[in-house]
Structure formats: structure tokens, C-alpha cells
Amino acid sequence: MSSAPLFDTIEPDEPAYEQRTSATGNISNTTTSQSASNVRPTQPMATNPGDAESGIAGILRQSAHPAVLFCLYFFRIAAIAVYVLCGFFISNYVLSSVIVVVLLAMDFWNCRNVAGRRLVGLRYWNQVDDDGESYWVFESRDPSRPANPIDSKMFWIAVYTFPLLWLVLLIVSIFKFNLSFVPIVVLALVFNVTNAIGFTYADRDAKQKWANQLASSGWNMGLGGIGGQILTGMVKNSVGRVFG
């Protein structure tokens, strides 16, 4: 296994937008001299995540990767919708099961390889070495390029909410003695819970590496000796209590 830091393995995404202002921060005189009738009203932009949550269109407008965010929720909602409504529109059990399984597989791959990387800068996989031992491998984006707050919030909502929904559907299937659909729900739980656990550990690993880099940078800033040891211990202990 390579010992190179994993922060550099994911290329940073381009910023979703940038603010363009003059060097002095003042509006030029030519702008103030324009007639009010020629000025077009600008579309209000959200200044915080709460303002952006005015609907699906508002969330996608504030997202840095709206297509990726849309696909993340589309596959997950479509799988649940087909599972719940297949009995009303499709009488063939095999066909409905195949459709749900395909949607679950597409969602699992999309969340692990595309949505996680683009929305929160995280990716994980399980690797087997030459001795036959398996271990988790985590990749993370440079913490100096944080994720879009809307993308991050909506991603973690999807990761943690949909396993609970499938768990509810599993309980309903058992109580209704609809055992023919239990294997599909179990498969959905395996896919969703695997992504939830994988990204949780990937996020914890990224924060731990960030803390280690911050602590080690104290030596480069001249905080060697006792001061550097105190700073390193404080940062590692703090991160260990919160994310450990």
C-alpha cells in the first residue's frame, strides 16, 4: 500500500461561482450615472444554507453540482417508488424486482464513485492485499477547498435518511407477511448502510489527517520543543474525542 498522502488523489473541483468586485470595493461613476430605467433587477442569491432551502429549484440553483445532486436523489427515490408502487402498475414480480435491483446498483455505484467525490470530496473502497487481508482505503479532497454547504448538507441527508426508510419498509414487509420482497429490501439496506458507514469513516479519516497536518505545521512555524508538543497533543486529543 502506498504511503503517499491521500489528500492529493482527488483533483479539486472548480468553484461554483466567484464574486467579482473592483480593487477598491467601490462602484465606478459610470455605473451610478446610468438611468434607473435601464437597470435590470438582479436575482437574489442565498447568503446562507437556510435561505437556499426554498424548494428543489432553489437547492439545485445553489448547488455547485446540480446534476450530480439530482442523480443522487433520483436513483434513491426511484428505487423506493418502484418498490412501493410496482404492485399497482406491474403484475410481473420478476420484472419489478429486476428494476428495483438495477436502480439500487446504479445508486450504490453513483453514490460511492461520483456523488461522494463531487459533492463532499470523499471516496472509499475495500482493497485486498497480497496476503488476503482486506482493508479500507479512503480518499479525500484538500481541506483548503471545502465543499459547497448545500451539496454537503443534502449529501449527508441522503446518506443517513434512506437507510432508515428502507428499514421501515423491511418492518412493514415482515408485519404484512410479504416475504417475497424481503430479499430486495435487505439488499437495499446492505447497499445503503455500506455507503453510510464507508463515507462516515472516510469523513472521519479526512478530519484526522487535517488535524495531523495542522499539528505538524506547528513545527514549521517555529513552535518546536515543548510548544510544538503541546499543540500536537491538543489537536490530536480534540479530534480524537470528537471524531474518534
C-alpha positions, 0 to 999 in steps of 0.5 A: 500500500502506498504511503503517499498522502491521500489528500492529493488523489482527488483533483479539486473541483472548480468553484461554483461561482466567484464574486467579482468586485473592483480593487477598491470595493467601490462602484465606478461613476459610470455605473451610478450615472446610468438611468434607473430605467435601464437597470435590470433587477438582479436575482437574489442569491442565498447568503446562507444554507437556510435561505437556499432551502426554498424548494428543489429549484432553489437547492439545485440553483445553489448547488455547485453540482446540480446534476450530480445532486439530482442523480443522487436523489433520483436513483434513491427515490426511484428505487423506493417508488418502484418498490412501493408502487410496482404492485399497482402498475406491474403484475410481473414480480420478476420484472419489478424486482429486476428494476428495483435491483438495477436502480439500487446498483446504479445508486450504490455505484453513483453514490460511492464513485461520483456523488461522494467525490463531487459533492463532499470530496470523499471516496472509499473502497475495500482493497485486498492485499497480497496476503488476503487481508482486506482493508479500507482505503479512503480518499479525500479532497484538500481541506483548503477547498471545502465543499459547497454547504448545500451539496454537503448538507443534502449529501449527508441527508441522503446518506443517513435518511434512506437507510432508515426508510428502507428499514421501515419498509423491511418492518412493514414487509415482515408485519404484512407477511410479504416475504417475497420482497424481503430479499430486495429490501435487505439488499437495499439496506446492505447497499445503503448502510455500506455507503453510510458507514464507508463515507462516515469513516472516510469523513472521519479519516479526512478530519484526522489527517487535517488535524495531523497536518495542522499539528505538524505545521506547528513545527514549521512555524517555529513552535518546536520543543515543548510548544510544538508538543503541546499543540500536537497533543491538543489537536490530536486529543480534540479530534480524537474525542470528537471524531474518534 
